Amino acid sequence: SDQPAAAERFQDGADALQAAIARSLTAVCQRLGTAAVPAAPSRRMDSGAIGSLAAGYPLQVWGRQDPRLLGTVEYLLGHCLVDGGFFHDMSHSGINPYLTLHLAQVLLRAGDGRFADLMAAIAGLASPTGQWPEAVHPATRGGCMGDGQHVWAAAEWVMMLRNCFVREDREGASLVLGSGVVPAWYAGAARAAFGPAPTAFGPVQVTVERQDGGIVVAWQGRWHGAAPR
């Protein structure tokens, strides 16, 4: 706010880049006959398109129901899953835990319950100590690329759980609570809780439990300013 000229210059640059990308994707859509986004303008659809999901997660540059984003997701789900996880056949040559969770994050944001299947697949590939290699060999279930205990994969698992309980919605400038909490987590007398977790509005703790035949979602926040929607 104290550098309006610089802010305007950077915003103009960002808008120009977005416009250039939109022109390129219009041509790509005409060439491929689909709204799905390949890894490069002249490239066919393949597993490299996973990188295009960054516009939805984590950046939220595109809306949750953007047809380009969801078209890319549908292609990847239909062509690139092995044993329920995303199989990256370039360089990684294995089931990639963190990229599978990127798919799950886009589905979660879109309100598509298939995110839970992807989470379950990755949970099933975890080591006895709750870790993942960067890529999992589909036959041996061991590592076939990258770090043996991949910190990025572990971080994405934490982010996935966090967003199931509480996530920022940039479109609505609000917090979304409990959108990914699956019933098995609060079955019977169980109580599912997460936090206090940092958010753009301040740290918040979320709990979900059954009470008197219903489901109660409760939260406590220490907001930086006014309470968010």
Buried (B, 14 or more C-beta within 10 A) or exposed (E): EEEEEEEEEEEEEEEEEEEEBEEEBEEBBEEBEBBBBBBEEEEEBBBBBBBBBBBBBEEBBBBBEBBBBBBBBBBBBEEBBBEBBBBBEEEBBBBBBBBBBBBBBBBBBBEBEBBBBBBBBBEEBBBEEEBBBBBBBBEEBEBBBBBEBBEBBBEBBEBBBBBBBBBBBEEEEEBBBBBBBBEEBBEEEEEBBBBBBEBEBBBBBBBBBBEEEEEEBEBEBEEEEEEBE
